Amino acid sequence: PGIKLIEVQGHTDERGNDAYNLDLSDRRAKSVKDYLIGKGIEGDRLTSQGYGETQPLDRRSNEQAWAKNRRVAFLILKRGTE
């Protein structure tokens, strides 16, 4: 209840072209957002954004790094008191 707004962030690995990865990360983030709304989270408390391959956790070019970089993360944008 104390979290008012969360950004669901989609990320991809470096493989594929930039436009495809950005679209994929947008769809990935939106899918998680829709899932959470389906589980009862109010939609106005969630926003989604794809970042493609621009924010890797691991900069290496191997299967282990790619697996880490294909992810969804949550960023708390606004807290409130209730």
Secondary structure, 3 states (H helix, E strand, C coil): CCEEEEEEEEECCCCCCHHHHHHHHHHHHHHHHHHHHHCCCCHHHEEEEECCCCCCCCCCCCHHHHHHHCEEEEEEEEECCC
